[in-house]
Amino acid sequence: MVANTREPHKKPLLQRTTILLWFGCGLIFLTPWLGLQFGATDLSWQQVLAGLLGEGSSHVERVVMDLRLPRTLIGLVIGIHFALSGWLLQLITRNPLAEAGILGISGGASLVAVAAFVVGDWIQSGDNPYGGIPFALQYLPLLAMLGGLLAALAVYGLSLRNGGLSPVKLTLTGAVLAGMLHALTTGGLAFWGHAHTELVAQWLAGSLYGTTWAHLKALLPWTALGMIGVLILLRPLSAMQLEDEQARSLGLHLNRWRAIALVVAALMAASAVGIVGPVGFIGLLVPHISRRLAGSGLLVQCLMCTALGATLAVVADTLGRTIFAPYELPVGVVSAALGVPFFLYLLSRQP
C-alpha cells in the first residue's frame, strides 16, 4: 500500500527530470549555431554547414573554422565554468548572492593578471609600447588561475580564524577581500598609466575577442578536472545542505569538504578568467534559474547549470557582436545588461 502511494509522486518527478535533460541537451546543441551564424557578417545556415564540412568558399571556411567556431566553443566552456563555480559557492555558503566575483576569486585572478601585464612591460620595455603584451598573454591563464586559487585559500584561511568555518564567515570574508582586490587592481592600472591600458580594460570587462583554438586547448584540461571535482562533491554537498550539527552527525568532515568545494569553484572560475577575463552575473543568475527549474535535486541542478551557463555565455557574446556591428560589446557587459533586470525581477518575487 505504501509503494502505491509513493509511485504517483515519483512518476511526475521522473517525467520532469527527463524533460529538463532533453531541454538542456537541445540548448547545448542549438546555441552554437547562433555563434557560428551571426556576427559582423551574417551567414546562412547552409554556409555555416558548408564551412564546417570544408565545402564552402575560403572566406566562409576561415570565418567559420578559424574565427567563430573556437570563439563559440570557448563561450560554451567558460559559461559552464562560471555557472558551476557560482553554483558551488552558493551551496557551500548557503548564500544565493555568492559567486566568484563577490567572494574575491575573480578579483584575485584579475589582480595577478594586471600585475603580469605590468611586469611584462617592465621586462620587455622599449620603444614599442605594446612590447610587453605578448609576454603577459603567454602566461596569463596560468597566472590568473594561481591568483584566483590564492584568493580562495585566503578566504578559507581567514574564515577559519576565531572559531570554526561557517557559511556566513565565508561570505563576509570573501566580500571584504573582493573589495580590497578590486581597489588594488584599479590602483595597478592607474600606476601603469600607459596608452595600451585599454587592452587590459577590455579584458577586465570580460571579452571573447581574439580567442583561438590555442585558448580552448589551454582551458579544456581544467574543464575536465573541474567537472570531475563537481561529480565527486555531489554527495557531500547534499549533506552540507543540512545544519552543521546534523551533517557532522552523519560523519561528514565539513571544513575539509567546504575547502575542497571552494578550491574546485576557484579553479573553474579563475581558469575561465585567465582566458576571457571576469564575466559577471553568469555565476549569479544561472544557479538561481537552475534551482527553480530542477527543484532540490543536485544532479539535475548541476546539469541545468551546465546547459544554461553555456547558453547564456554564447547568447551574450553573439548579441555583443551583432547589436552594434562591426563594433563589439564585451560578453561581460552584455551578460550584466541581461542579468541585472532578471535579477531585480527575482528579488521582486521574493517574499
Buried (B, 14 or more C-beta within 10 A) or exposed (E): EEEEEEEEEEEEEEEBBEEBBEBBEEBBEEBBBBBBBBBEEEBEEEBBBBBBEEEBEEEBBEBBBEBBBBBBBBBBBBBBBBBBBBBBBBBBBBBBBBBBBBBBBBBBBBBBBBBBBBBBBEEBEEEEEEBBBEBBBEBBBBBBBBBBBBBBBBBBEBBBEEEEBBBEBBBBBBBEBBEEBBEBBBEBBEEBEBEBBEBBEBBBBBBBBEBEBEBBEBBBEBBEBBBEBBEBBEEBBBBBEEEBEEBEEEEBEBBEBBBBBBBBBBBBBBBBBBBBBBBBBBBBBBBBBBBEBBBEBBEBBBBBBBBBBBBBBBBBBBBBBBEEEEEBBBBBBBBBBBBEEBBEEBEEEEE
